[in-house]
Amino acid sequence: MSVKLGFIGTGSIAHVHGDVYKRMGNRIEFVACCDLNEERAKKFAEKYGFKKYYTDYRQMLAENKFDAVEVCTWNSAHAECTIAALNAGANVKCEKPMAMNAQEGIAMKEAAEKNGKLLMVGFVRRHGNDASAAIDFIDKGYLGDVYFIKASYLRRAGFPGGWFGDKSRSGGGPLIDLGVHVIDLSRYIIGNPKPVSVFGATFNKLGARTNLKTNGKAWSAAAEEEKEPIFTVEDLATAMIRFDNGAVLYVEASFSLNMSNNTPGGLVLYGSKAGLTLDPFELHTECNDMIADIKISGPTGTGDFFYNEDINFLDAIDGKAECKAPAEDGIELMRILDAIYESAKTGRSVDIVR
Ligand SMILES: NC(=O)c1ccc[n+]([C@@H]2O[C@H](COP(=O)([O-])OP(=O)(O)OC[C@H]3O[C@@H](n4cnc5c(N)ncnc54)[C@H](O)[C@@H]3O)[C@@H](O)[C@H]2O)c1
C-alpha cells in the first residue's frame, strides 16, 4: 500500500522533500498540495505529479484522505496547519522550527496525542552521518564526559529574503532559522538533556545587507511577493544554554556579520577524554603525553540527510522505526528559543520552568 502524501506550503524546502519522495517510487502516492500562491502550488503539483492542488489547506484536508502531510509553510502557519492536518487524520512532519513558541508546540503535540497520530519535527541534522558517528564515539567512551559545546551558524551576508525578515511570520531571525539546527543537533548528540537556564543577546546592526553587490538571489520562494525588504528580526544572536546534566552550550547565529568566513552549522564538543570537531570530523586529545589531533575517515559528513529524515518519518508511521525527532524535542527547542529572546530583551539570565 502506498503512502497518501500531501504538502502544505510548496516553496523552497518543499522541493527538497518532493525530490526525496520522488526517489521512493511507488511507495508514495502524490495526492494533493497547497500553497497560498496558486501558481507555486500548480507548478509543484505538475513537477511531482500531485493529482490536485489548492490554495486553502482546509479545503484540501476536507476533500482528500492523507496518511502523511508535510508542513513546509513559513513559521507562523506551522501550528494551525499541523493541528488541522492531525485533526483530519494525517500523520504530520512539520519543518523546523516547530512553531513560533513553546505554547504553540504544546498545542500541536496535544493534537497529535488526541488523534493518535505521529507528529515529527524536521530536524534534518539529526539524520546526518556526522550525528550518528558523533553519538557512536560518545557511546564508546572516546570523548569521556562532554561538558561544553560550541555551536556556530554564522553567515556574513546570508539573509534568505522575504518573510524570514518579518518577525510576525518568522518569530525571529537567524536564531530561530539557523541556530535551531545546531542547538537541536547539540542536544541530540549528547542525549537530549533538558535546558534549565539561558543567557542570550541579540542585535540588529547590519540588517538585511541588501546593499551588497555580492548578495545572491533570495532563496525564500515567497520573497518575490515582497515589494520592500522587511527586516524586523535580529541579524545576530548569541547565547549560553545550561542543561540539567551540567553541560553548557554556547551558540551563535547570524544573517549578517562583519567576519571572514561563514560557519555553516559547525559544532565542537569538548569532553574530558577528547574533543570532537564535526566538520571536518576530528578528535582532539593527548597521546603519549603530547597533544594529538586524529582525523577520522569514513561516513562522517551530513550525507543524504533529507532522504534519511523522510524515510524515518514513513518508517515511524509504519511502526518499523522509532521517530528520531519527536514533538517533545521540538517543544524543548522552543523553550530554549523563548528563553533566549526573553533574556535578550531583559538583559538577565532566564530560568526555564515547566
Ligand atoms: N530543514 C531545513 O534545512 C530547512 C531549510 C529551509 C527552510 N526550512 C523551513 O521550511 C519552512 C519553509 O521555508 P522555505 O524556505 O521553503 O520558505 P519559502 O518562502 O520558500 O516557502 C514558504 C511557502 O509557504 C507558503 N505558505 C505560507 N503560509 C501558508 C498557508 N497557510 N497555507 C499554504 N501555504 C502557505 C508560502 O506561500 C510559500 O510559498 C520554514 O519553516 C523554514 O524554517 C527548513
The ligand as a MOL file (V3000), in Angstrom:
LIG
                    3D

  0  0  0     0  0            999 V3000
M  V30 BEGIN CTAB
M  V30 COUNTS 44 48 0 0 0
M  V30 BEGIN ATOM
M  V30 1 N 15.2830 21.7810 7.2090 0
M  V30 2 C 15.9260 22.7470 6.5880 0
M  V30 3 O 17.1460 22.7100 6.4050 0
M  V30 4 C 15.1420 23.9330 6.1080 0
M  V30 5 C 15.6630 24.7160 5.0580 0
M  V30 6 C 14.8880 25.7890 4.6110 0
M  V30 7 C 13.6690 26.0860 5.1960 0
M  V30 8 N 13.2020 25.3040 6.2340 0 CHG=1
M  V30 9 C 11.9130 25.6110 6.8780 0
M  V30 10 O 10.8640 25.3340 5.9510 0
M  V30 11 C 9.8140 26.2840 6.0740 0
M  V30 12 C 9.5900 26.9490 4.7150 0
M  V30 13 O 10.7810 27.6000 4.3050 0
M  V30 14 P 11.0690 27.8820 2.7470 0
M  V30 15 O 12.4940 28.2620 2.6330 0
M  V30 16 O 10.5470 26.7830 1.9170 0 CHG=-1
M  V30 17 O 10.1630 29.2090 2.5510 0
M  V30 18 P 9.5190 29.7340 1.1990 0
M  V30 19 O 9.2780 31.1680 1.4010 0
M  V30 20 O 10.3690 29.3240 0.0350 0
M  V30 21 O 8.1290 28.9360 1.1080 0
M  V30 22 C 7.1260 29.0340 2.0790 0
M  V30 23 C 5.8030 28.8020 1.3800 0
M  V30 24 O 4.7620 28.6210 2.3600 0
M  V30 25 C 3.5720 29.1750 1.7880 0
M  V30 26 N 2.5810 29.3740 2.8460 0
M  V30 27 C 2.6620 30.1640 3.9280 0
M  V30 28 N 1.5560 30.0720 4.7060 0
M  V30 29 C 0.7610 29.1580 4.1000 0
M  V30 30 C -0.5200 28.6060 4.3890 0
M  V30 31 N -1.2080 28.9870 5.4760 0
M  V30 32 N -1.0540 27.7100 3.5430 0
M  V30 33 C -0.3720 27.3280 2.4280 0
M  V30 34 N 0.8450 27.7970 2.0950 0
M  V30 35 C 1.4010 28.7090 2.9130 0
M  V30 36 C 4.0700 30.4430 1.1130 0
M  V30 37 O 3.1520 30.9480 0.1710 0
M  V30 38 C 5.3850 29.9720 0.4870 0
M  V30 39 O 5.2060 29.5120 -0.8410 0
M  V30 40 C 10.2580 27.2480 7.1810 0
M  V30 41 O 9.6570 26.8630 8.3850 0
M  V30 42 C 11.7650 27.0850 7.2460 0
M  V30 43 O 12.2750 27.3340 8.5190 0
M  V30 44 C 13.9140 24.2440 6.6650 0
M  V30 END ATOM
M  V30 BEGIN BOND
M  V30 1 1 1 2
M  V30 2 2 2 3
M  V30 3 1 2 4
M  V30 4 1 4 5
M  V30 5 2 4 44
M  V30 6 2 5 6
M  V30 7 1 6 7
M  V30 8 2 7 8
M  V30 9 1 8 9
M  V30 10 1 8 44
M  V30 11 1 9 10
M  V30 12 1 9 42
M  V30 13 1 10 11
M  V30 14 1 11 12
M  V30 15 1 11 40
M  V30 16 1 12 13
M  V30 17 1 13 14
M  V30 18 2 14 15
M  V30 19 1 14 16
M  V30 20 1 14 17
M  V30 21 1 17 18
M  V30 22 2 18 19
M  V30 23 1 18 20
M  V30 24 1 18 21
M  V30 25 1 21 22
M  V30 26 1 22 23
M  V30 27 1 23 24
M  V30 28 1 23 38
M  V30 29 1 24 25
M  V30 30 1 25 26
M  V30 31 1 25 36
M  V30 32 1 26 27
M  V30 33 1 26 35
M  V30 34 2 27 28
M  V30 35 1 28 29
M  V30 36 1 29 30
M  V30 37 2 29 35
M  V30 38 1 30 31
M  V30 39 2 30 32
M  V30 40 1 32 33
M  V30 41 2 33 34
M  V30 42 1 34 35
M  V30 43 1 36 37
M  V30 44 1 36 38
M  V30 45 1 38 39
M  V30 46 1 40 41
M  V30 47 1 40 42
M  V30 48 1 42 43
M  V30 END BOND
M  V30 END CTAB
M  END
